[in-house]
Amino acid sequence: MFNDPKHEDKEPVPIMKRFLHGCLLALAGVVVLWLALQLLAKFWGWLLLLAAVAGLIYAASWFVRWRRDRRW
């Protein structure tokens, strides 16, 4: 792996180029997170409503099972 003849003639990547690539990657991450937050801000009410309905369905099914098991 480390003695691969294909990689022996390659020059090492300069540190400034690696730093630039890291900065561009961090910038892309910030932009993607910003877009995700903007999208979430538009739909958070619907997501909250969906979570509340799912919680009510779960609570109702738990209550029905609890009442059914309690009779026996």
GICOR-V993224 format. One record per helix or strand. SS is the DSSP state (hx for helix, st for strand). FROM is the first residue (numbers start at 1). LEN is the number of residues. If there is no record, write none. Layout:
ss->(SS SS)
from->(FROM FROM)
len->(LEN LEN)
This chain:
ss->(hx hx)
from->(5 15)
len->(3 57)
